Amino acid sequence: MSYFSIHNHSDIGSNAGLGFPDTICRVPDLIQRAYDLGLPGIALTDHESLSGHIQALNYYNSMGKDRSFTLGLGNEIYLVPEEWDEINKEHHNTYPYCHFILLALDNDGHKQLRELSTRAWKRSWKQRRIYRCPTYYSDLEEIIKPNQGHVIASTACLGGIISRLLLDNKWEKAFGENGELNKFINIFGRDNIYLEIQPPKDANCDQSKVNKLMWKGHEFTGIKIIPSSDSHYLKKEDAFIHKIYLNSQEGDREVDEFYATTYLMSPDDLREHLCIDFTDEQIEQMFEWSLEICNRIKGYNFNHDPIIPQIPKEKIPDPFTIQHWFKEYYKNYPNFAYYALNKNNNKWEEYFFYQVEQGLKSKIVDKGKDLQLYIARLNEEFEQFRLISEQLNTSIPSYFSSMSKIIDLIWESNSLAMPARGSSAASLTNYLLEVTQIDPVPLGEYFPFWRFLDNYLS
């Protein structure tokens, strides 16, 4: 029997840029290696990073497969109570940031991962060379608990809270009635939490101690156990290369104890290591439980039409009123009229035309410019906005209002926004909304609207 590999890292999400460089697995190589080893599937669970997921999914969809093979997308989060994080900001290293594995089973689960990761990075802070990106228990309570069954969790490696408690001989805090495991059962649901064990280096190491206690925890609680290799490099023979990489990042350090077995193992290799702590029957059972996870993954599809950023509705200035100062032009310029009359009954498009109308008055009418020439140009631009919006089932005008808000924020922060950026100055709409400060109309063929359209909206 084989096993599903739930806990694996790549050079994309476990790298120096994120402050924790300890992996030499490339995403395509990791997936292909799992397939070549005969595994039924593999999950990518980088250190508080979802950055490799698109590449992983693209490679998975493009690879040649002559048998069933499943890709899982997950995240290894750093889980702490909020008060621990606050104390650590004042007194570094007081409390650990505990590892914890989350695996999305479907698109809804992946959305939950994205929401959790966004929260973690928004509150991130740098401790020396490492970014601390904590996930709070309250985040799991708010995002996972109300909609269970789309994400499964495992207790991760020796850096996980359950393993730490077991090494500290705190059984009751791990598996007791008010212990950590019951917190996770409450958040995720009993069928969506697993105890994770890993291959020990030998019978005297910490991992071996934890493994034996995890099995007792399973017998006590009924929660299933799954094996993982916490892959940081692909093959056993890559251990020396991995050690050199680690030392190049952080200087001399003892790495053998921590990383000796953290490579992607074949079923036979993993079984050989696990025999130190478990019987053949126990190993078979754990492999079978891991396959349950593999079979529960429904797959992912992130393809969608472009998402146009919109000013949050509550941030739109209110009240505002379109004055229809230029209604005499509506008949001859139907695309101009389309947004003036808000035919979609769209709050964002209504606000967009309000901005355009204000810009026409202050920048064109009040300066004595040929108004009809400018409305004709807007009619041309608005036709493209309307057609593209219809094709993409979105609202292109929202883009311009959003950009104008961003420029406002730049000025309000006493920073500078330059007169134009690339072809953006070729759009009269940008000029009227003060995204740019160059009027393209007098420049004629030097600034045709199609320059902007080709670069930004095609």
C-alpha positions as CSV (number, residue, x, y, z in Angstrom):
1,M,0.0,0.0,0.0
2,S,1.1,3.5,-0.8
3,Y,0.5,6.8,1.1
4,F,-0.6,10.3,0.3
5,S,2.2,12.9,1.0
6,I,0.5,15.7,2.7
7,H,3.4,17.8,3.9
8,N,5.9,19.1,1.3
9,H,7.8,22.4,0.7
10,S,9.2,24.1,-2.4
11,D,11.8,26.8,-3.2
12,I,9.0,29.2,-4.1
13,G,7.2,29.4,-0.8
14,S,10.0,28.4,1.6
15,N,12.7,30.8,0.5
16,A,14.9,33.7,1.5
17,G,12.4,36.2,0.3
18,L,9.9,35.1,2.9
19,G,12.6,34.9,5.5
20,F,12.8,31.1,5.9
21,P,15.1,29.6,3.3
22,D,15.3,25.8,3.9
23,T,14.1,24.1,0.8
24,I,15.7,23.1,-2.5
25,C,12.7,21.3,-4.1
26,R,11.4,23.0,-7.3
27,V,7.6,22.7,-7.7
28,P,7.5,20.7,-11.0
29,D,10.3,18.4,-9.8
30,L,8.4,17.8,-6.5
31,I,5.2,16.8,-8.2
32,Q,6.9,14.7,-10.9
33,R,9.0,12.9,-8.3
34,A,5.9,12.0,-6.3
35,Y,4.3,10.6,-9.5
36,D,7.5,8.7,-10.4
37,L,7.7,7.2,-6.9
38,G,4.2,5.7,-7.5
39,L,2.5,7.9,-4.8
40,P,-1.2,8.5,-5.4
41,G,-0.8,12.2,-4.9
42,I,1.1,15.0,-3.2
43,A,0.3,18.3,-1.4
44,L,2.2,21.5,-1.6
45,T,2.3,23.1,1.9
46,D,4.9,25.8,2.0
47,H,5.7,28.0,5.0
48,E,2.9,30.6,5.2
49,S,2.9,30.9,1.5
50,L,0.4,30.1,-1.3
51,S,2.8,31.5,-4.0
52,G,3.6,28.2,-5.6
53,H,0.0,27.0,-6.1
54,I,-0.6,28.3,-9.6
55,Q,2.7,26.9,-10.9
56,A,1.9,23.6,-9.2
57,L,-1.6,23.4,-10.7
58,N,-0.3,24.4,-14.1
59,Y,2.3,21.7,-14.1
60,Y,-0.1,19.1,-12.7
61,N,-2.6,19.8,-15.5
62,S,0.1,19.6,-18.2
63,M,2.0,16.5,-17.1
64,G,1.4,13.2,-18.8
65,K,-0.4,10.8,-16.5
66,D,-1.3,7.2,-17.2
67,R,-2.9,6.6,-13.7
68,S,-4.8,8.4,-11.1
69,F,-2.8,11.1,-9.3
70,T,-4.0,13.9,-7.1
71,L,-2.6,17.3,-6.3
72,G,-3.4,18.9,-3.0
73,L,-2.8,22.6,-2.2
74,G,-2.3,23.7,1.3
75,N,-0.3,25.9,3.7
76,E,1.9,25.4,6.8
77,I,0.8,28.2,9.0
78,Y,2.3,29.6,12.2
79,L,-0.4,29.2,14.8
80,V,-0.4,31.2,18.1
81,P,-2.9,32.7,20.5
82,E,-3.0,36.5,19.8
83,E,-1.6,37.3,23.3
84,W,1.5,35.2,22.5
85,D,2.2,37.2,19.4
86,E,1.8,40.5,21.3
87,I,4.2,39.4,24.0
88,N,6.7,38.2,21.4
89,K,6.8,41.7,19.8
90,E,8.0,43.1,23.1
91,H,10.1,40.2,24.3
92,H,11.3,38.1,21.4
93,N,11.3,34.3,21.6
94,T,9.1,34.1,24.6
95,Y,6.5,31.8,22.9
96,P,6.9,29.6,19.8
97,Y,5.1,30.1,16.5
98,C,3.7,26.6,16.2
99,H,3.6,24.8,12.8
100,F,0.2,23.6,11.6
101,I,-0.9,22.1,8.3
102,L,-4.0,23.2,6.4
103,L,-5.0,21.5,3.2
104,A,-7.8,22.8,0.9
105,L,-10.2,20.1,-0.4
106,D,-11.8,22.3,-3.0
107,N,-12.1,25.9,-4.3
108,D,-14.0,27.0,-1.2
109,G,-11.3,25.6,1.0
110,H,-8.6,27.4,-1.0
111,K,-10.5,30.6,-0.5
112,Q,-10.4,30.0,3.2
113,L,-6.6,29.5,3.0
114,R,-6.3,32.8,1.1
115,E,-8.3,34.6,3.7
116,L,-6.2,33.2,6.5
117,S,-2.9,33.9,4.8
118,T,-4.0,37.5,4.0
119,R,-4.6,38.1,7.7
120,A,-1.3,36.5,8.7
121,W,0.7,38.7,6.3
122,K,-1.2,41.8,7.1
123,R,-0.1,41.5,10.7
124,S,3.5,40.2,9.9
125,W,6.5,41.7,11.6
126,K,10.2,41.1,11.1
127,Q,12.3,39.5,13.9
128,R,15.9,39.8,12.8
129,R,15.9,38.1,9.4
130,I,12.6,36.2,9.7
131,Y,9.1,37.4,9.0
132,R,6.7,36.4,11.7
133,C,3.3,35.8,10.0
134,P,1.1,34.5,12.7
135,T,-2.3,32.9,12.3
136,Y,-4.5,33.3,15.4
137,Y,-6.9,30.7,16.8
138,S,-9.5,33.4,16.4
139,D,-8.9,33.5,12.6
140,L,-9.6,29.8,12.4
141,E,-12.7,30.3,14.5
142,E,-14.0,33.0,12.2
143,I,-13.1,31.6,8.8
144,I,-13.0,27.8,9.1
145,K,-15.5,26.9,11.9
146,P,-18.7,28.4,10.3
147,N,-18.1,26.4,7.1
148,Q,-16.3,23.2,8.0
149,G,-15.4,20.4,5.6
150,H,-13.5,22.4,3.0
151,V,-10.2,22.4,4.8
152,I,-8.5,19.5,6.7
153,A,-5.8,20.1,9.2
154,S,-2.9,18.1,10.6
155,T,-0.7,18.7,13.6
156,A,2.4,19.0,11.5
157,C,6.0,18.4,12.6
158,L,8.0,18.7,15.8
159,G,7.3,22.4,15.6
160,G,3.6,21.8,16.0
161,I,1.8,22.6,19.3
162,I,0.8,18.9,19.9
163,S,4.3,17.6,19.4
164,R,5.8,20.4,21.6
165,L,3.4,19.5,24.4
166,L,4.2,15.8,24.2
167,L,8.0,16.5,24.3
168,D,7.4,18.6,27.4
169,N,5.4,15.7,28.9
170,K,2.2,17.7,28.9
171,W,-0.2,15.0,27.9
172,E,-3.3,16.6,29.4
173,K,-2.7,19.9,27.6
174,A,-2.4,18.0,24.3
175,F,-5.2,15.4,24.6
176,G,-7.2,16.3,27.7
177,E,-10.7,17.5,27.7
178,N,-9.7,21.1,27.5
179,G,-6.5,20.4,25.5
180,E,-5.3,21.6,22.1
181,L,-6.7,18.7,20.1
182,N,-10.2,19.3,21.3
183,K,-9.8,22.9,20.2
184,F,-9.0,21.7,16.7
185,I,-11.9,19.2,16.7
186,N,-14.2,22.1,17.6
187,I,-12.9,24.3,14.9
188,F,-12.5,21.8,12.0
189,G,-14.8,19.0,12.9
190,R,-13.8,15.6,14.1
191,D,-13.4,14.1,10.6
192,N,-11.2,17.0,9.4
193,I,-8.3,16.9,11.9
194,Y,-5.4,14.4,11.8
195,L,-2.5,13.6,14.0
196,E,0.7,13.8,11.9
197,I,3.8,11.6,12.5
198,Q,7.1,11.6,10.6
199,P,9.9,9.2,10.0
200,P,12.4,9.1,12.8
201,K,16.2,9.2,12.3
202,D,16.6,6.6,15.0
203,A,14.9,5.1,18.1
204,N,16.5,7.7,20.4
205,C,15.4,10.9,18.7
206,D,12.6,13.3,19.6
207,Q,10.6,12.3,16.6
208,S,10.5,8.7,17.7
209,K,9.3,9.7,21.2
210,V,6.5,11.9,19.6
211,N,5.5,9.1,17.2
212,K,4.8,6.6,20.0
213,L,2.9,9.2,22.0
214,M,0.8,10.2,19.0
215,W,-0.3,6.6,18.6
216,K,-1.4,6.6,22.3
217,G,-3.2,9.9,21.6
218,H,-5.0,8.2,18.7
219,E,-6.1,5.3,20.9
220,F,-7.3,7.8,23.5
221,T,-9.1,10.2,21.2
222,G,-10.0,8.2,18.2
223,I,-8.4,10.8,15.9
224,K,-6.6,9.3,12.9
225,I,-2.9,9.4,12.3
226,I,-1.2,10.1,9.0
227,P,2.5,9.9,8.1
228,S,4.5,12.5,6.2
229,S,8.1,13.2,5.4
230,D,8.0,17.0,5.6
231,S,9.9,17.2,2.3
232,H,12.6,19.8,2.0
233,Y,14.6,18.0,-0.7
234,L,13.8,15.4,-3.2
235,K,16.0,12.4,-2.7
236,K,18.1,10.9,0.1
237,E,21.3,11.5,-1.8
238,D,20.4,15.3,-1.9
239,A,20.9,15.6,1.8
240,F,24.5,16.9,1.5
241,I,23.4,19.5,-1.1
242,H,20.6,20.6,1.2
243,K,23.0,20.9,4.1
244,I,25.3,23.1,2.1
245,Y,22.4,25.2,1.1
246,L,21.3,25.6,4.7
247,N,24.7,26.5,5.9
248,S,25.1,29.1,3.1
249,Q,22.0,30.8,4.4
250,E,22.6,30.8,8.1
251,G,26.3,29.8,8.6
252,D,27.4,26.7,10.4
253,R,24.7,24.8,12.2
254,E,23.7,21.3,13.1
255,V,21.2,20.3,10.5
256,D,21.4,16.5,10.4
257,E,19.1,15.9,13.4
258,F,16.3,18.1,11.9
259,Y,16.6,17.3,8.2
260,A,18.0,13.8,8.0
261,T,14.6,12.3,6.9
262,T,13.0,15.4,5.3
263,Y,13.0,14.2,1.7
264,L,10.2,12.8,-0.4
265,M,10.1,9.1,0.4
266,S,8.8,6.1,-1.5
267,P,6.3,4.0,0.3
268,D,9.0,1.3,1.1
269,D,11.5,3.9,2.3
270,L,8.9,5.6,4.6
271,R,7.8,2.2,5.9
272,E,11.4,1.2,6.8
273,H,11.8,4.4,8.9
274,L,8.4,4.0,10.6
275,C,9.1,0.4,11.6
276,I,11.3,1.9,14.3
277,D,8.1,3.0,16.1
278,F,5.2,1.1,14.6
279,T,4.1,-2.4,13.7
280,D,3.3,-3.3,10.0
281,E,-0.4,-3.3,10.9
282,Q,-0.2,0.2,12.3
283,I,1.7,1.5,9.3
284,E,-0.8,0.0,6.9
285,Q,-3.6,1.7,8.8
286,M,-1.9,5.1,8.8
287,F,-1.2,4.7,5.0
288,E,-4.9,3.9,4.5
289,W,-6.0,7.0,6.5
290,S,-3.7,9.2,4.4
291,L,-5.4,7.8,1.3
292,E,-8.7,9.0,2.7
293,I,-7.4,12.5,2.4
294,C,-6.3,12.0,-1.1
295,N,-9.7,10.7,-2.1
296,R,-11.4,13.7,-0.5
297,I,-9.6,16.3,-2.6
298,K,-12.1,17.5,-5.3
299,G,-9.6,19.6,-7.3
300,Y,-9.3,23.3,-8.0
301,N,-10.1,25.6,-10.8
302,F,-8.9,29.2,-10.4
303,N,-9.8,30.3,-13.9
304,H,-12.1,33.3,-14.0
305,D,-12.6,36.6,-15.9
306,P,-10.4,39.5,-14.9
307,I,-11.4,41.0,-11.6
308,I,-11.5,44.8,-11.8
309,P,-10.8,46.5,-8.5
310,Q,-13.6,48.5,-7.1
311,I,-13.7,51.2,-4.5
312,P,-15.6,49.7,-1.5
313,K,-19.1,50.9,-1.8
314,E,-18.9,52.5,1.7
315,K,-15.9,54.5,0.5
316,I,-17.7,56.1,-2.4
317,P,-18.5,59.7,-1.5
318,D,-22.1,60.1,-0.7
319,P,-24.2,61.9,-1.6
320,F,-23.1,62.8,-5.2
321,T,-25.3,63.9,-8.0
322,I,-24.8,63.8,-11.8
323,Q,-25.8,67.2,-13.0
324,H,-26.3,66.3,-16.6
325,W,-24.6,69.5,-17.7
326,F,-23.9,68.0,-21.1
327,K,-27.2,66.3,-21.9
328,E,-27.5,68.1,-25.2
329,Y,-24.7,65.8,-26.5
330,Y,-26.4,62.5,-25.4
331,K,-28.4,62.0,-28.6
332,N,-25.3,62.3,-31.0
333,Y,-22.9,60.5,-28.7
334,P,-24.7,57.3,-27.4
335,N,-21.7,55.8,-25.6
336,F,-21.2,59.0,-23.7
337,A,-25.0,58.9,-22.8
338,Y,-24.8,55.2,-21.9
339,Y,-22.7,56.0,-18.8
340,A,-24.3,59.4,-18.2
341,L,-27.7,57.7,-17.8
342,N,-26.3,54.8,-15.8
343,K,-28.2,52.2,-17.8
344,N,-26.7,49.3,-15.8
345,N,-28.0,50.9,-12.5
346,N,-24.5,50.4,-11.3
347,K,-23.3,52.5,-8.3
348,W,-19.7,52.4,-9.4
349,E,-20.4,53.5,-13.0
350,E,-22.7,56.2,-11.7
351,Y,-19.9,57.6,-9.6
352,F,-17.5,57.2,-12.5
353,F,-19.6,59.4,-14.7
354,Y,-20.0,61.9,-11.9
355,Q,-16.1,62.1,-11.8
356,V,-16.0,62.5,-15.6
357,E,-18.6,65.2,-15.5
358,Q,-16.7,67.1,-12.9
359,G,-13.5,66.8,-14.9
360,L,-15.1,68.0,-18.1
361,K,-16.3,71.1,-16.3
362,S,-13.1,72.0,-14.5
363,K,-10.6,70.9,-17.1
364,I,-12.4,71.6,-20.4
365,V,-15.3,74.0,-20.1
366,D,-13.8,76.3,-17.5
367,K,-10.6,76.5,-19.6
368,G,-12.5,77.4,-22.8
369,K,-11.6,74.2,-24.7
370,D,-13.7,72.7,-27.5
371,L,-16.2,70.7,-25.5
372,Q,-17.6,68.7,-28.4
373,L,-14.1,67.6,-29.4
374,Y,-13.6,66.1,-26.0
375,I,-17.0,64.5,-25.7
376,A,-16.4,62.9,-29.1
377,R,-13.1,61.5,-27.7
378,L,-14.9,60.2,-24.6
379,N,-17.6,58.6,-26.8
380,E,-14.8,56.6,-28.5
381,E,-13.3,55.6,-25.2
382,F,-16.6,54.8,-23.6
383,E,-17.6,52.5,-26.5
384,Q,-14.6,50.3,-25.7
385,F,-15.3,50.4,-22.0
386,R,-18.8,49.2,-22.6
387,L,-17.9,46.5,-25.1
388,I,-15.1,45.1,-23.0
389,S,-17.2,45.2,-19.8
390,E,-19.9,43.2,-21.6
391,Q,-17.3,40.6,-22.9
392,L,-15.7,40.1,-19.5
393,N,-18.9,40.5,-17.5
394,T,-17.4,43.2,-15.3
395,S,-17.2,47.0,-15.1
396,I,-14.2,48.6,-16.7
397,P,-15.1,52.1,-15.5
398,S,-14.5,50.8,-11.9
399,Y,-10.8,50.6,-12.8
400,F,-10.5,54.3,-13.5
401,S,-12.3,55.3,-10.3
402,S,-10.1,53.0,-8.3
403,M,-7.0,54.4,-9.9
404,S,-8.1,57.9,-9.1
405,K,-8.6,57.0,-5.5
406,I,-5.1,55.5,-5.4
407,I,-3.6,58.7,-6.8
408,D,-5.6,60.7,-4.2
409,L,-4.0,58.6,-1.4
410,I,-0.6,59.2,-2.8
411,W,-1.0,62.9,-2.7
412,E,-2.6,62.8,0.7
413,S,0.4,61.0,2.1
414,N,2.6,63.9,0.9
415,S,4.2,61.7,-1.8
416,L,4.4,62.4,-5.5
417,A,2.4,61.0,-8.4
418,M,4.2,61.7,-11.7
419,P,2.3,63.3,-14.7
420,A,1.8,59.9,-16.5
421,R,2.9,56.3,-16.5
422,G,3.5,54.7,-19.9
423,S,0.6,54.7,-22.2
424,S,-1.9,55.8,-19.5
425,A,-1.6,59.4,-20.7
426,A,-3.3,58.3,-24.0
427,S,-6.6,58.1,-22.2
428,L,-8.7,61.2,-21.8
429,T,-10.6,59.5,-19.1
430,N,-7.4,59.2,-17.0
431,Y,-6.8,62.9,-17.4
432,L,-10.3,63.9,-16.4
433,L,-10.1,61.7,-13.3
434,E,-6.6,63.1,-12.5
435,V,-5.0,59.7,-12.8
436,T,-2.7,61.5,-15.2
437,Q,-2.0,65.2,-15.7
438,I,-1.5,65.3,-19.5
439,D,-4.3,66.2,-21.9
440,P,-4.0,63.7,-24.8
441,V,-6.4,65.4,-27.1
442,P,-4.2,68.3,-28.4
443,L,-1.4,65.8,-29.0
444,G,-3.5,64.0,-31.7
445,E,-1.7,61.1,-33.3
446,Y,1.1,61.2,-30.8
447,F,-1.4,60.0,-28.1
448,P,-4.1,58.0,-29.8
449,F,-6.5,56.2,-27.4
450,W,-5.6,52.8,-28.9
451,R,-2.2,53.0,-27.3
452,F,-3.8,52.8,-23.9
453,L,-6.4,50.3,-25.0
454,D,-3.8,47.9,-26.4
455,N,-1.5,48.0,-23.3
456,Y,-4.2,47.9,-20.6
457,L,-7.5,46.6,-21.7
458,S,-7.0,44.2,-24.6
